[in-house]
Structure formats: structure tokens, C-alpha cells
Amino acid sequence: MHDLYYKGRIHTRLNHVNAGYRTNRDVRLGTAERPLTLTLLNEDRNAEIQLLLSEHQLVANIIIDQEAVEDISELTTIINKPSPTKLEKTPGRNDPCYCASGKKYKKCCA
């Protein structure tokens, strides 16, 4: 019981042993520590992919195999990241209405 309470107070000391070093850090895909794994069919496609990799500063292990199915899904997910959608801001209550009626927004389309 003495681990939780000391003189009637809750023991709140934290363990600061691993405070500065993250032992289970996330390594970004496409770096030297965690390269992409791509499977290509021929050398011509390899030149195109190498150009894309250098353009986006990515690292990949490329396997060229004519019998295998081409797999560049890891590369396409990194390159084509979805951008957040932005909604059109509704006008304030006392701003003129966007339907061009000349009235305030609160009396027209609200």
C-alpha cells in the first residue's frame, strides 16, 4: 500500500528513466530505416519509378520479376495523400446574403 500512498497523499512521482529516448518510435515509410518494397515487371518501368522516388525523396527496395504482379501500392499511397476537404464558410448573421437578394443573411436564407 505504501507504493500508492505516502503520508496520506497519492504518490504521483513519474518514472523519468525513458523520458528522452522513444524506444517504440514510429519510422516513416520510405526512409532509409523503413524503405518501400516495390515489385516491377521490367527495367523500363524501373527508370520511371526511380524518377518518382528521387522527385519525392523516397527510398525503396525494387524487385524486378517478370512473372510476378506489379505492386507499387506503397508508393501510390505516399504520393497521393488525400488533402483535407474545405467547406465554404457560411456568411455571418449580419452579412449580406449570398443569394444577392440584398437582405441580411439572418432574414433571408438562414
Beta strands, then each sheet from edge to edge (+ up, - down):
strand 1: 5-6
strand 2: 9-10
strand 3: 36-40
strand 4: 60-64
sheet 1: 1+ 2-
sheet 2: 3+ 4+
end
